[in-house]
Amino acid sequence: MGKIRSAIITAIVALATLALFFFGVVSFDLPGNIDRYNSILANIGLGSELSGDVYTVLLPEGVISAAEYDSAMAEEGAVADEYAETYVEAPGGAYYVDKEVLDAESDQQQALKDLAAKISEDAQVLAGRFANRNLTSYSVGVLGGYGIRVAVPSGYDYATYAGYDLDSRSVALNASSSIIGYLSRGGEFTLRNNDYGSRDAITSSQLADDSQETYNILGDLDAKDAFKSVKYFAMGGVYGIRIKLTAEGRERLSEASAAIADTAQSSDQTIRFYVGEDELIPLTCESEITSASFDITVGDEETARSYAALFDSAAGGNALNFSYDYDDVYDATVAGGENTAVFLAVSVLVLFVAVVAFAIARYRLLGLTFSMTAMLFSGVMIAVTYLVGVTLTATGVFTAVLALALFAGCNFWSFEQIRRESDAGRTLQAAVKTGYKKTFSGILDLHVVLFVVSVLLTLVCRGALSACGMILLIGTLASYILHWFTRFMWYVTMSPARDKYKFCGFSREAFDNYE
């Protein structure tokens, strides 16, 4: 390759790499202080250990906090008398319970214990729903016996967490609140229609006379006997839920959908999905549903995931005993300190600089070539992680570091093999060819194994492990592709060098000829 062509290719790759790395990592104020550029890295969503949790306390209907009760009693007069007459103090003193909620036929203390037991059962159901929601972390626990404290990741990226993007902060809080609101809906899972169905879940399906009421389409068939599962799906930018039916559910829904789609029998061609008394999804029924599964599209990914987790739980027979309310959601500070994300980023940067310094010290100008491709590798990792929408946790950062170690280790392995071939007396061109040939099988096997592991982690696991699997998948693919790109750039940048051994940091012994 000629010097001019080599210089042009090197300049283009170097500028593109520096631009990607700079805009991927560096945030800065724009001129005039009217706005700020937040880097790609600063826009990646962070896990709770890096940006904190959003939490609230769920209270069933008829339960109020001691603070609310004391506030009402402080007003005295009719309000205080009403609260004193209506509520009874729960054990522990943290909450008060409306007497109407308690079983009037049983002892009051026993009724309070029974209420606490049902709330504890609901906490277990909620934990299952949040686990199925595929969050990187969550917590569900009974608070004071009569409240349920739930916490989910804030969903902040670093720009939002650090206060550089306040608009996104309110959006993230609303999204977290929405997750909690969906998953804490109580009541049975039912399919309803205004014209067709039964007045309750016991009578058989029949056409209803009163079209002003909603009727249970499944009739006497329990939801858990009608549905196998409800799962989230995404395809081509379309999000939704995939519902799988049992044989009984398929038969019953086929019968119901045929009647509902027939305009001669029913004026309402909508199947409404209810949890408790909350209508969540209306499905227009234009024809008979005969398949064992069907899809319903939803507007966005977060809502689709929440519907899937809620419906899968409720349709599986895990309905909450109560409907729960909460006043607001609150930020919880990061357990490791508010600067945890910064400290972790600095640690990764120091490690990256150490790898680059080693490469330059060991391989001279070849080390600079490797450093350029290492920056490209880092930029690609950051950009793809952002585009895919992976939430970055502390474990995810360590996984990304392992991916960098994979990329660096494979390149150094090839370099050292080439050094050995060169020391054995081969020309540099032959040493490069032989060195890469000898390391090819091992590097390919390593990447294939990691690729399979990362795919399994992504598809099989949930939450933080699934996110780590995706990061490992991105890193494995980038490492293998850029490993060969490093070889190409080695060839390009080495071409103008007169002493190619010196360029690579290699040395060869000179032997005198003796007669």
N, C-alpha and C positions, 0 to 999 in steps of 0.2 A: 504494500500500500504506500502511495506517495505521501510526502510530508504534508503537502497542502490539504489533501483529502483527510489525512489523519487529524490534522489540526482543526479542520472544520467540524468533523464528527465529534471530536473531543469537546470542542467549545459548545456545540449544540447540546450534547448530553449533560455537560457540566452546568450550563445555565439552566436547563430544564430541571435538573436535580436540585440545584440551589433554590430555584423558585418554589418548587414543590415543598422542599424542606422548610423554607422560610415561612411561606404562607400556611404551612401545616402546623408550625410550632409557635411562631411569634405573633403575639397580639400587640396592637399599638393604637394610640390616639391618632385620628385623622386631623389634617390641618384645620384650624379654626375651632377646635374642641366642640364641634357640633355632632360628632359621632365617633364611633370606635370600631376598628376592625378586630374582630375576635377570630383567632386562628381556628383551623379545622379541629385541632386537638381540644381547644376550649369549648367547642360545640358538641363534643361527644358526651352522651349521657353518662352520669356517674352513679355508682352504686351507693348504698346507704353508708358504708364505711368511709366513703370519700366526700359525700355531700349531705349526709344526715338523713333522718327519717321524717315522714309526715305521719302524725298519729292523731287519734281521737278516742273517745270513750263512748261506746254504744250502750244505750239504756233501753230496755223494753218498755212498752207502753205501760204507764202506771207507776214507773219508778223514777224518782227525782233525786238529785244529789242533796246532801246535807246543806250545802251552801245555798241552794235554791230555797230549801225549806226555811233555813234561818233568815234569809232575806225577806221571805213572806211574813214570818212571825215578827220581824222587826217593825213591820208596818202597822201591826196591831189592828184593832177594829174588825170589820167583817172579813177581810182577807185572811187575817191570822186565825180567826175562828173557823173559817172554811178549811184551811189547811190542817188545823188541829183535829177537826172532825173527820177529814178525808184520809189522812195519811197516818201510818204507823211506822215507828222506827224499826229498821232492819237490824239484825245482829251486827255489831261492829260500829254502828253509828255513822257510817259513811253515806248511807242512802235511806230514803223513806219510800214506803210502798203504799199505793192506793189500796184501801181495804177491799174495794170491789174486785181487784185482781186476785185476791186470795180466795181460796175455797171456803165458802161460808159454813159448810157442814163439818169441817175439820178444825182441830185446834189451831189457833192463830200461829203459834210458834212452829207447829208442824207444817202449816201451810207455807210459812216463810222458808223452811228448809226444803220443801218440795219445789218452791219457786227457784231457789238457789241451785238445786240439782238440775232443773230444766235449763237454766242459763248456762250451767257448766256443760251440759250436752250440746247446746248451741255453739259454745266456744269451740268444741271439737269439730263440729260441722263446718264452722267458719274457717278453722285451720286447714281443713281439707280443701275448701274452695280456694283459699289463697295459695295453697300449694299447687293446685291445678291451674292457677292463673299464670304460671310461669314467670313469676317475679324473681329477681335476683336475690331478694331477701324479704322477709316479712316476720311479724310476730303477732300472736294472738294469745291473750291471757285474761283470766277472770280477775277483776279488780274489786276488792272489797266484798266479794261474794255476789254482787248484784249488777255489776257493770262489766263490760268486756272491752279491754283496751286492745286496739288493733293499730299496727304500724306498718307502713309500706315505704319503699324508697321514695325519696322526694322527686326523683325524675329530673333533678337539676343537672345541667352541664356546668362546667367550671365558670363560664362567663355569667351564668345566672346565679350560681352559688356565691361568687365573689361580688355580686351587685353591679355588674357591667351591663346586664340586660334585665331590667326590672319587669318589662312586659312579659317576658318568657317565664318569670317567676310566678306570676298570677296564673298563667296558662298551666304550668306544671302543678300548682296547688289544686287547680280545678280538676285536672286529670286524676290526681291522687284521690281527691274527694269523690270523684265519679266512680273509681274502682271500689272504694269502700262502700259507697251507696248501693251499687249494683249487687255486690256479693253479700250484703247484709239484709237483703230482702227476705222476709219471712213468708211462710205459707206454702200450700201445695202447688205443684206444677200442673196446670190444666190447659187444654186446648178448647177454645170456645167459639161459638157462632151465635148470631142474633136469632137465627131461625131454626137451626138444626141441633139436636142433641137432647140430653136429659136434664131435668131440673136439678138433679143431684147425681152423685157418683154411684148410686145404688140401682136406680131404675134403668131399664134397658134403653138403648138409643131409639128415638122416635122423633118425628117432626113436631116441633113445639107450636102451640096455638098462639102464644103471645110473643110477637116478634120484637117487643120492646125490651125484653130481658135477654141476657146471654145464657147459653146452655152449654153443658159439658159434652164435648164431641165424643170423648172416649166412653162415656156412660159408666158402667160398673167396672170397667177395666182400669186397674191401678196404673199410674204412670210408670212405675218401675217394671211392670209386666209388659208395657207397650214399647219402651225404649231401651235399646242396648247401650247407646252412648250418644253424647253430643260433644263434638270436637271442633276446635278452631281450624280453619284452613285459609290459605292465601295462595293466589295464583294470578300472575300477571297484573299485580297492582289491585286485585279485587280481593276483599276480605269478607269472611262470613263464617257460618257455622254449618257443620255437616252432621245431619241427624240420621242415626241408624236405628231401624225398627226391629222388633222381634216378629216372629210369625203372627202372633196374635195382634200386635200393634199394626202390622202391615194390613191384615185383613180388616181390622176395625177402621183404620184411616182410609183405606180404599173405599169402603162402604160410605163413610162420611163424606169424603171428598167428591165422590160421584154425585151424591145428593146435593151438596153445596154448590157444585159447579153447574148443576141443572137449574137454570133460571125459572123453569116452570114450577119447581118445588121450593126454591129458596130465593129470596130477594137479596140476601147477603152472601156474596161470594168471597168472604174473607174468613180465614182461620186465624184466630187471635191467640197468641201465646201469653199465658198469664203465670205469674208467680204470686200466690196470694191473691190480692185484689188489684194488683198492678199489671196493666197491659203493657207488654214490652215490645213485641214484634207482631205486626199484622202481615199475614201471607195471603196474597190474592190467589184464589183457587180457580183456575180457568178450565181445568180438566181433572180427571180422576188420578190420584196418586197411587201407582201400582208398584213402584220399585221399593226395594228393601232399605234404601237410603235416599235422601234428597238434601240439597243445599239451599241455604237462605243467605243472600248477600247482605252485608251490613256496611254502613258508610265508612268506617275507619277501623284500623287494626285494634286499637285499645278497646273500643266498644265490642268488637267481635270476640276478643279474648275474654272479656268480662261476661258476655252472654254465654259463651261456651262453658266457662267454669260454673256459672250460676245454674244453667239448665242441666248440665251433666250431674250436678249435685242434687238438685231438686227432683229431676226426673228419675234419678236413681233411688229415690225414697228418702233422701237426706234433707227433708224440709226443716226449717227452723221452727221452734215452738212459738216464737214471738216475732213480731215486727219490731225493728230497732230504729231509734232516732239518735241523732247527734247534732250538736249545735254548730261546731266548726272544727276545722283541722288545724293542727299546730306543727311548727317546725321543731325537730329535736336535734340538738347539736351532735356533731361527729364525736364518737367515743374516743378516738385517738387525738382529738384536738382539731381546731378549725383549719389548721395549715397542713393537715395530713396529706392532701392531694399535692400540695406544693413540694413538701419534703420527699414524697415518693417520686415526683417528676424530676427533682434535682438528683436523686439517687440514680435514676435510670440514665440521666444525662451524663453523670460522672462515669457510670459503667460504659456508656457508649464512647466517651472520650478515651477511656482506658483501652478499649478494644482498638480504636483508631491509632492511638499512640503505639501500642504493641505492633500493629501491622506496619506502621511507618518505620519503626526501629528495626524490625526484623526483615522487611522486604523493600525498604527504601522507596523508590518511585513506584514500584508495584504496590506498595502499601498505600500510596496516595490514590491509585486506581481503585483498590479495594475500598478505601474510605468513601470514594464517590459512590460506588455501588451500594455501600452500607447505608449512606444517607438516602439513596433512592429507595432501598428496602424499607427504611423507617418511614419515609414519606408515603409509600404505597400502603404500608400497614395502617397508618393513621387515616388516610383518605378512604380506604375500603371499609375500615371499621366504622367510620362515620356514615358512609353511604348505606351500609347494610343495616345500620341502626342498632348496633350491639351496645349494651350497657357495660361500661368499663368499671370493673370492681378491682380491689387490691389483688385478688387472685388472677384476674384477667391481665393486670399489669405484669405479674410474674410470668404468666404464660407468654406474653409478648416478648419478655426478656429471654425466655427459653427459645422462642422462635429466632431472635437475633443471634443467640448462641449457636443455634442450628446452622444458620446462614454463615456465620463466621467460621465455625468449626469445619464445615464441609469445604469451604474455600481454603482454609489453612491446611487441611489434610491434603488437598490436591497440590498446593504450593510445596509442601514438604516432600511429597512423593516426587515432584518434578526436580526438587533440589537433589534428592538421592539419585535420580536418573542422570542428572547432570554430573554429579560427583563420580558416577560410574563411567564417565567418559563419553556420554552421548552429546550430540550437538543440542543446543537449546531447543531448536524446532522439534527434534526427535524426542527430547526429554519431555516437552509439553504434551506432545501427542501420546506418549507412553504413560506419562503420569496421570493424565485425565482418563485414559483407558483403564488403568489399573484401579482407580478409585470410583469409576462409573458404577459398577455393580453395587458396591457398598452404599454409596450415596443414594442410588435409586431405591434400594431395599429400605433404607432408613426413612426416606420420604414417603414411600408407599405405606409402610407400617403406620407412620404418624398421620398420614392422610386418612386411613381406615379408622384409626382411633379417634381422630377429630370428628369424622362424620358420625360415628357412633355416639360420641359425647353430645353432639349437636342435636341429633334426632331422638335419642333415647332419654337423655337426662333432661332436667328442668332447671330453671333458675340460673344461678351463678355457674353451675357446671356446664349448662348448655351454652352460655355466653363464652366461657373459656374454650369450649369445643369449637365455636365459630372463630374465635381469635386464633386458635391453633391451626384451624383449616386455612385461614387467610395467610398465616405465617408460613405454613408448609408449602403452599402453592407458590407464594412469592419467593421463598428460599430456593426452591428448585429452578424456577424460571430465571431468577437473577443470578444463580450460580453459573449458568451458561452465558448469561449476559456479561458476567465478570470476565469470563474467558475471552469473549469477543472484544471487550474494552481493553483487556490486557494486550491483545494483538494490535488494536488500533493505537494505543498510547505508546507501545514499545517500538512501533515501526520507525519513527524518526531517530531513535537512539542509536548512536554509533556502537557503544559497548552494551550490548543487550544483557550480558551477564550482570554487569554492574547495575543496570536498570532494575533488575529483579532482586538485587541484594545477594546474588550468588557469587561465589569465588571458586576458581579452579586452580589446582596446583600445577605448576610448570615443572617439567622433568627435563634435565639435561641428557643429551645423548652421549654415552660413553662407549668407546671402542674396546 
